[in-house]
Amino acid sequence: MPTKGLGDSQWLCDGVSVSAAVRRVPPHFSILPESSEVASGGSVNLTCVAVGSPMPHVKWRLGAVELTPENALPIGKNVLQLTDVSETATYTCVAASDLGNIEYDAEIRVKGTEPCVALAPGRRDTSLPSASQRSVIIQMTHGSEWDMEI
């Protein structure tokens, strides 16, 4: 005898009513987008994969700007293709279902665009703008009398 659907979680099969529980799981990331460094003018792909039940829609954002069209939101996976990259930026992957939203940031750094620190003569503040700074370049003009501690 054919099976007939009665609702989301009840079926009638050969005259017997069968119930099933549907497991609902909030979205969570299975593949996180990776921060990376790219040469100026280069290209990079950011991949973000999220799962859940129901499966979440996955979109990309740059600050407050939505990068994925609302009428074409992919389910489960979204690859952001960046070309001709010219400045460092942080992109946010957002996975959403009716059970919640989650976000994860990935920073794309452009090689050679580290922040510069210029100290005027007499200035004592030598702190760098970022703790991730790997090198310090000191330029002094001939004849200057700067007192510096590093």
C-alpha angles and dihedrals in degrees: 000000000000122000116246124200116230100176144319095307108013129079135176112221121176089339094308121115112228125192126197131188115229112217112224118199127184116236119278132173119256095175118028122206111251125228111233146171122242135182116254108274091019131126134238137174123220114203123197124180125183132176137193141126109294093031111247128238111242124212140165129234134187105203105308093337116105110222098185116070111244091225092057106042110159120225119235101347136046127177116198111206113204119190133180091016110195106164140037112259142164117235122197125213112208123195116190139177133154086275095061150296130265130186137198129186128219122187121213109201122197111223115247096019098103113146117267124223118207119189121201119218109277094022114129100187105102099162117135119233094236135035089216092067108126103189140027122215116198119197120186129182118231110267096019118138105212122158107211135175121197 
